[in-house]
Amino acid sequence: MGTFKIEGGHQLKGSIQPQGAKNEALQILCAVLLTPELVTINNIPDIIDVNKLINLLRKLGVKVGKIGKGSYTFQADEVNLDYLESDAFKVDGRGLRGSIMIVGPLLARFGKGYIPKPGGDKIGRRRLDTHFEGLINLGAKFKYSKEDQFYGVEAEYLTGAYMLLEEASVTGTANIVMAAVLARGTTTIYNAACEPYLQQLCKMLNRMGAEISGVGSNMLVIEGVETLGGTEHRMLPDMIEIGSWIGLAAMTKSELTITNVSWNDLGVIPNVFRKLGITVEKQGDNIHIPAHTNGYQIQSYIDGSILTISDAPWPGFTPDLLSIILVVATQARGSVLIHQKMFESRLFFVDKLIDMGAKIILCDPHRATVIGHDFKSTLKATTMTSPDIRAGVSLLIAALSAKGTSTIQNIEQIDRGYENIDERLRAIGARIERVES
């Protein structure tokens, strides 16, 4: 188990480039199973969750070749379907939540897809109903072993259908889309997720020969085709990393430039940070954050009531950044209500921040009120444990702003989503050391 030792209270300076998007990678990599032809993918982040999925594809028989940093080729022309029913697969598949998205492509191309109940962050209930209800609508037969917690879908062929999703699940939409592209006839998915990463998947599939219209909206229409071909794809920068670096700059009163951010795919993210009083400047395709030497003030609503920041499906604010927003608010002028609607355990890390001296009232599992210190009282260094990816980075940002030396344990959680984070932070002046135990 690794540990970070962080000497906080120092200003940072320089530029940092976001990695490729983790949440896009998990979808795009599963899509290589839809064709026997060569697929080249660029800007893949070197993180635990993505590397686990690449290893899973290898065990499925996909030929994987590394052609450079972040660039790989994939060819699924000799897929080993027997692996899906092996004990090894039941272990490997459980180690990664993103593994659920291999089911749609395997079902579409080979007539069957299996998956053990996947793991991932312990942030509350994360249902799989949307995935399997969509595949059942396309004609799949569903089975579930309660004893093994093992899911399966099978079909001789899939038939297009109209469906209204109960929730705009990103991974659920991705799974259904990847199955529908090889189904017979027309599939219409209403209340589909429309995040940029889902748009990226649809654009990639269209280049492979799929016929998907409505990309970017919440209604996708898919005309099934018989086969898909190879393609080359480049992944977007990770918007969660971009938001993390904005928050880091504000909390440490640092001047930072975040490069190559793909502004058009950030949605409301810059404006939500601006509501906290943070200056977010657009410089070409970069974000510049000046040093907030005089702090930053939270806006109120026009009637003077307290600001509420909550998560919502795209184009609303991503739930993955609410932990960052909460930490940043601890040193703002003013107060804000954070409302985490989607997951009931994601705010439970606030006790660590309270131990550091933050003024936070945890109202219930979904809501927390933050009263900012305005830097008049700095956070105190402490020892803490990273409970999940996003909370882990939020605690890391808190530690970098605190006076003294903090220790963060269980940093494998952070490594699941952030590439070489300690090296990249040291490059802009952070005093952070990785200690392997």
Residue, then its C-alpha position, 0 to 999 in steps of 0.5 A: m500500500g502506498t502513501f503520499k507525504i505532502e508538505g502544504g502551504h506552498q504556492l505552485k506555478g507553471s503549466i500542466q496538461p490534462q491526461g486523456a479522459k478516463n471515463e471516455a477510455l473505458q467506453i472506447l476500449c470496449a468498442v474495439l470488440l465490435t470489429p475484427e479489424l485494427v483500431t488505433i486509439n491515442n491519448i489513453p491515460d496510463i492509470i490503474d483502471v484503464n490498464k486493468l481494462i486493457n489487460l482484460l481485453r488481452k485475456l479475451g484474446v484481443k491483440v494489443g500493441k503499444i506504439g507510443k506513450g498513450s497510443y495503442t493498437f487493438q485487433a479483436d479478430e481472435v476473441n476467446l469466448d471461453y474466457l468469459e465462463s472461466d473462474a479467472f474472468k469472474v475475478d478479473g471482471r470484478g476488479l473494475r466497474g468499467s468492465i460492464m461495457i464489454v457486454g454490449p459489444l460481445l452480445a452484438r458480435f458474438g451473441k452472448g456477453y457475461i460479466p461478474k458484478p463489477g467493483g469500482d468506487k464505494i460511493g453508494r448504489r450504482r444499479l445495472d438495470t439500465h444496461f440490461e433492460g436496454l439489451i433485453n429490449l433489443g431481444a436478449k435473454f437475461k440470466y443472473s446467478k445470485e450465488d456467483q453474482f454473475y450476469g449474462v445476456e444471450a441472443e441469436y440476433l438483436t432487433g432494433a427497438y424504441m426505448l425510453l431509458e429510466e435514467a440517463s446513464v452514461t455507461g448504460t447508454a454506451n452499452i446499449v449503443m454498442a449493441a444496437v449498432l449491429a442489431r437488425g433494424t432501427t433503434t431509438i434511445y430516448n433520455a440517452a446520455c449526451e456527455p462529450y465522452l458518449q458523443q466521442l463513442c458515437k463519432m468513433l462508431n460512425r467512422m467504423g461504419a455505424e449509422i448513429s444520428g442525434v449525437g449530442s442530443n438525448m435522442l439517438v437513432i441507430e440504423g443497424v449495420e452488418t459489420l464495422g471496420g477499423t478506425e483511429h481515434r483520439m480521446l478528449p482531455d479529462m474534464i475531471e482533471i481539468g476541474s481538479w487543477i482549477g481547484l488546486a490553483a485556487m486553494t494554493k493561491s497559485e498561478l497555473t495554466i492548464t493546457n489543451v483543455s478542449w474548451n468546447d467540451l467543458g460545458v458548465i464546468p468553468n462557470v461553476f468555478r466562477k460562481l465560487g469567485i474563481t477567475v477562469e480565463k480562456q487563452g486559446d484552448n488553455i485555461h489560465i488561473p491567476a494567483h488569487t492572493n486576495g481570495y475568492q468570494i462565493q456568489s449569491y443568487i439574485d434574490g440574495s439566497i445561498l448558492t446551491i451547487s448540485d450535480a445533474p446529467w449533462p449538460g448539467f454539472t458532473p458529479d465527479l467534481l462536486s468533491i473538488i467544489l466542496v474542498v475549494a469552498t472551505q477557503a472561500r468568502g461566503s457559504v454554499l450548499i453542496h447537493q450530491k444527488m446521484f450517490e449517497s456515500r460520496l460526501f462521507f469524506v467530509d469528516k476528514l476535512i472537518d478534522m483539518g479545521a473546515k467548517i462543514i455541516l453534513c446535513d444528510p448523505h446527499r447535502a453539505t453546507v460549507i462556510g468558507h474560512d476566507f484563508k483567515s484560518t488555514l487547514k491543519a495538516t493531518t493523516m487521512t485515507s483516500p476512500d475513492i478516486r475523487a475524494g482522494v484528490s480532494l483530500l490531496i488538494a486540501a493537504l497541499s493548501a494546509k500548513g504542515t505535513s499531511t499523510i494520505q494513505n490508500i493512494e491506489q485509489i487516486d492512481r486509479g484515475y490520475e496518471n503519475i500525479d505526484e510527478r506532475l505536481r512536483a513539476i509545478g512546485a508541489r512538495i509531495e513524496r510517494v512512499e511505498s510500504 
